[in-house]
């Protein structure tokens, strides 16, 4: 039964790309204006015969883009991702008209170093930061005074949906450093990059980049266990509640609770 709720846009899928059997991205065109800041999320939904299923998803795209992009991981027993997974080009989903969230780049604290830590789909808000700053940089509206240090963890290299894009940006601009790391190298013999869970290599890179609680803001996005471990490590090098930001992506058993 179609919804007539005026809190929603109908968002039409204009692009879909599958990175792995359980990871994919889509770009949608909403049937109205959708304003957001890099790092915010949109609430997506599918109307079923009995009820509407909804859940928040971080936005990958920059506000400068005309389409809105999302990166999903299929949770087989989840309430919403199996429904979203079935959708193809031209299909529609529901999207609440207002973006939400405070996981935005902290540019007013006086700190200019930003340590960005993510697992798999948790990369989404950071891609939005980078795309937005890159456009500002190219147009002379950002001088590179904010430095981004991005650690991106996954089990295997094909789970990095945005590695090529981020490596390209990092090679071109002086304000972005990007390190992907995999935790299951035995499944990925061609991988020549960093190895280890992202929370295990976090201290190594924080030290290497000379980032601590006195000169940086840290952002953790993704799996709740990574966030807990990461926060513990960062607190030991002086990060405090005021300099730690987090965005938890629920593990499967809790997916329904996060909607």
ABEGO torsion letter per residue (X at the ends): XBBABAABBBBBBABBBBABAABBBBBBBBAEBBBBBBGBBBBBBBBBAABBBBBBBBBABBAABABBBBBBBBBAABAAAAAAAABBBGBBBBBBABBBEABBBBAAAGBABBBBBBBEAAAAAAAAAAAAAAAAAAAGABAGABBBBBBBBBABAAABAAAAAAAAAAAABAABBBBBBBABAAABAABABBBEBAAAAAAAAAAAAGBBAAABBBBBBEBAAAAAAAAAAAAAAGBBAAABBBBBBBBAAAAAAAX
